[in-house]
Amino acid sequence: MPVEHHDLIHELPEFKEQIHQLKMEDDRFRKMFDEYHDLTRAVENMENEVLPASTATEEQAKLRRLQLKDEMYTMLKAAAEPA
């Protein structure tokens, strides 16, 4: 079964410009983005069985990734609103 890619640009394509802007201007967003990217890569490796991990470990990584995505989505929505 093919593994889905969950990088932020594919997950939230409507915020492509805001993602770039916040990565350049907001240290907190950039750190969250980097952690999200690292977790996504790790989860994909777990799903492809490249990185052996328990189901619990994989689920914890997915939950943390979802928390990060929710936080970044809130920031992206705020950045997209007219000033």
Secondary structure, 3 states (H helix, E strand, C coil): CCCCCCCHHHHCHHHHHHHHHHHHHCHHHHHHHHHHHHHHHHHHHHHCCCCCCCHHHHHHHHHHHHHHHHHHHHHHHHHHCCC
